[in-house]
Amino acid sequence: MLDINEKPACSTCEELITDYSNCGRNSFYCGDKRSATETEPHRRIAQSRSKEIPVKTAPRWCPRKGEIMT
């Protein structure tokens, strides 16, 4: 659960799956079961040539956005 003042971010999420590639772009996926689609078990968040995720906050479809504690 998230605090009221805390925004969900993929970089701090425990469900983040990273796929590091030696010769190309690194891929970052959401491992939350609620974010799965019909064709993919893990939804892609972003790709980057660096080892850091380029997304500062969570995407619109993030299932953690509705988990704010009151």
N, C-alpha and C positions, 0 to 999 in steps of 0.2 A: 504494500500500500504506500501511497505517496502522501507527503505532507501537503497542506493547503498551499504553501508558498513554493513548493518544489514542482518544476515542470519535468515531465518525463523526457529523458535523453537516451539515445541508443548507446552512447559511449559508456554510460554507467549501468546499463541494464545487464542482468545476469543471464538473459536469454540470447545475447548476441553471439552469433556464430561467425568466425572469421575464416576465410579460405585464402591463405597466402600462396601466391604464385611466384616462382623464381624468375620467370621470363616475361611476365605480363602484368595485368592489373589484378589487384587484390579485390576480392568480393566480400561483402558483409551482408549477412542474412539475419532475419528475425526467427528465432527458434521457438517462439510462443506458439502453442498449438492452435490458439484462436486466430492467428494471422495466416494460417494455411489457406491456399486457394485450391481450386479443383485440379489444376495441373502441376502445382508445386507444393511440396510438403513444408518448405521454408520460403518465406517471402523475401526477395532481395531488397535491401535497403539502399545500397550504393556500391560503386566501384571506385577504386583509387589506386594510384601508383605508389602511394606511401602506405605505411602500416597503420596510420591513424584513420579513423572513420571521418569522412568529410562532412557529416551531418551534425549540426549543433543541437538540434532538438529532434523529437520523435516525429515521424511522418503522420499525416492525417489519419491513416488507417490503423495506427498503433492501438492495440487493445488495452494498454496501460493508461491511456488518457482518461478513461472513465473510472479509475480506481482511486480518486482523490479522497482522502479521509476528511471528514468534517468534524 
